[in-house]
Amino acid sequence: MIDPRGLRFAAWATTLVLAVVLLTSSTWLLAAQAVVFALGTRGANPYALFWRRFLKRTQPAELEDARPPRFAQLVGLVFAVVGVLGFAAGAPLVGLLATAGALAAAFLNAAFGICLGCELYLIIRRTTTKGVSA
């Protein structure tokens, strides 16, 4: 179980990083964000850890299941890796589109609490659970 406020902080930090990548087409910055996503799949997102260590002042009203956000980090990782490969292969449009997709998802989570990767996780769980019980 995790504190959703840390997730929102991480989403804001991710939004900032990905916006800079869009402005600069920085392969290295996107690669660094890919590492952050990879760490997030293991529950060790550096942005969330920073929030927990230095900014958290109170206990949350409720905790959330960690599995959907970790899956969302995996989805972000896929977008970031596609973006890095696009930039590195000389296909900047691929890099920019992948970055823009990840940025849109991060912004929705940061600004509105809508986690697209989390929703995808829940849809997959519902469909695979229905298939198992049928």
VOLO-309579 format. One record per residue (C-alpha): residue number from 1; residue in one letter; x, y, z. Coordinates in nm, 2 decimals. Example, Ala and Ser with C-alpha at 12.3 -4.5 7.8 and 13.67 -1.06 7.14 Angstrom:
BEGIN
     i   aa        X        Y        Z
     1    a     1.23    -0.45     0.78
     2    s     1.37    -0.11     0.71
END
This chain:
BEGIN
     i   aa        X        Y        Z
     1    m     0.00     0.00     0.00
     2    i     0.13     0.35    -0.09
     3    d     0.05     0.71    -0.02
     4    p    -0.13     0.86    -0.33
     5    r     0.02     1.20    -0.25
     6    g     0.37     1.08    -0.33
     7    l     0.24     0.94    -0.66
     8    r     0.09     1.28    -0.75
     9    f     0.42     1.45    -0.66
    10    a     0.61     1.20    -0.88
    11    a     0.36     1.27    -1.16
    12    w     0.44     1.64    -1.14
    13    a     0.81     1.58    -1.15
    14    t     0.77     1.34    -1.44
    15    t     0.56     1.60    -1.62
    16    l     0.83     1.86    -1.58
    17    v     1.10     1.63    -1.70
    18    l     0.90     1.52    -2.00
    19    a     0.81     1.88    -2.09
    20    v     1.18     1.96    -2.09
    21    v     1.25     1.66    -2.31
    22    l     0.98     1.78    -2.56
    23    l     1.15     2.12    -2.57
    24    t     1.50     2.00    -2.61
    25    s     1.47     1.65    -2.77
    26    s     1.72     1.54    -2.51
    27    t     1.79     1.17    -2.55
    28    w     1.99     1.16    -2.23
    29    l     1.72     1.32    -2.02
    30    l     1.46     1.09    -2.16
    31    a     1.69     0.79    -2.09
    32    a     1.72     0.92    -1.73
    33    q     1.34     0.93    -1.70
    34    a     1.33     0.58    -1.84
    35    v     1.55     0.48    -1.54
    36    v     1.32     0.65    -1.31
    37    f     1.02     0.46    -1.46
    38    a     1.22     0.13    -1.43
    39    l     1.29     0.20    -1.06
    40    g     0.92     0.29    -1.02
    41    t     0.82    -0.06    -1.14
    42    r     1.01    -0.19    -0.83
    43    g     0.84     0.06    -0.59
    44    a     1.15     0.29    -0.58
    45    n     1.06     0.59    -0.79
    46    p     1.31     0.85    -0.68
    47    y     1.06     1.14    -0.71
    48    a     0.82     0.96    -0.47
    49    l     1.11     0.87    -0.24
    50    f     1.21     1.24    -0.23
    51    w     0.86     1.34    -0.15
    52    r     0.83     1.08     0.13
    53    r     1.17     1.17     0.28
    54    f     1.17     1.55     0.26
    55    l     0.81     1.68     0.19
    56    k     0.57     1.45     0.36
    57    r     0.44     1.61     0.68
    58    t     0.12     1.41     0.77
    59    q    -0.01     1.06     0.72
    60    p    -0.25     1.01     0.43
    61    a    -0.63     0.97     0.49
    62    e    -0.61     0.65     0.28
    63    l    -0.35     0.43     0.11
    64    e    -0.37     0.28    -0.24
    65    d    -0.28    -0.06    -0.38
    66    a     0.08    -0.03    -0.52
    67    r     0.02    -0.27    -0.81
    68    p    -0.17    -0.03    -1.05
    69    p     0.09     0.26    -1.01
    70    r     0.38     0.01    -1.06
    71    f     0.21    -0.11    -1.38
    72    a     0.17     0.25    -1.49
    73    q     0.54     0.30    -1.44
    74    l     0.60     0.00    -1.67
    75    v     0.38     0.17    -1.93
    76    g     0.58     0.49    -1.89
    77    l     0.90     0.29    -1.93
    78    v     0.78     0.15    -2.26
    79    f     0.70     0.49    -2.39
    80    a     1.03     0.63    -2.27
    81    v     1.23     0.35    -2.42
    82    v     1.05     0.39    -2.76
    83    g     1.13     0.76    -2.74
    84    v     1.49     0.70    -2.66
    85    l     1.52     0.46    -2.95
    86    g     1.35     0.70    -3.18
    87    f     1.58     0.99    -3.09
    88    a     1.89     0.76    -3.10
    89    a     1.79     0.61    -3.44
    90    g     1.75     0.95    -3.60
    91    a     1.37     0.94    -3.60
    92    p     1.29     1.24    -3.38
    93    l     0.92     1.23    -3.46
    94    v     0.90     0.89    -3.30
    95    g     1.09     1.02    -3.00
    96    l     0.87     1.33    -2.97
    97    l     0.54     1.13    -3.01
    98    a     0.64     0.88    -2.75
    99    t     0.75     1.15    -2.51
   100    a     0.42     1.34    -2.58
   101    g     0.22     1.03    -2.50
   102    a     0.40     0.98    -2.17
   103    l     0.37     1.35    -2.09
   104    a     0.00     1.35    -2.15
   105    a    -0.05     1.06    -1.91
   106    a     0.18     1.21    -1.65
   107    f     0.00     1.54    -1.66
   108    l    -0.35     1.38    -1.63
   109    n    -0.23     1.20    -1.32
   110    a    -0.06     1.51    -1.17
   111    a    -0.33     1.76    -1.24
   112    f    -0.65     1.55    -1.21
   113    g    -0.55     1.23    -1.04
   114    i    -0.64     1.02    -1.35
   115    c    -0.38     0.75    -1.39
   116    l    -0.42     0.60    -1.73
   117    g    -0.17     0.31    -1.66
   118    c    -0.36     0.23    -1.34
   119    e    -0.69     0.22    -1.53
   120    l    -0.53    -0.01    -1.80
   121    y    -0.41    -0.24    -1.52
   122    l    -0.76    -0.26    -1.37
   123    i    -0.91    -0.34    -1.72
   124    i    -0.65    -0.61    -1.78
   125    r    -0.72    -0.76    -1.43
   126    r    -1.10    -0.76    -1.49
   127    t    -1.07    -0.92    -1.83
   128    t    -0.82    -1.18    -1.72
   129    t    -1.01    -1.26    -1.41
   130    k    -1.33    -1.31    -1.61
   131    g    -1.15    -1.54    -1.84
   132    v    -1.02    -1.75    -1.55
   133    s    -1.36    -1.78    -1.38
   134    a    -1.56    -1.86    -1.70
END
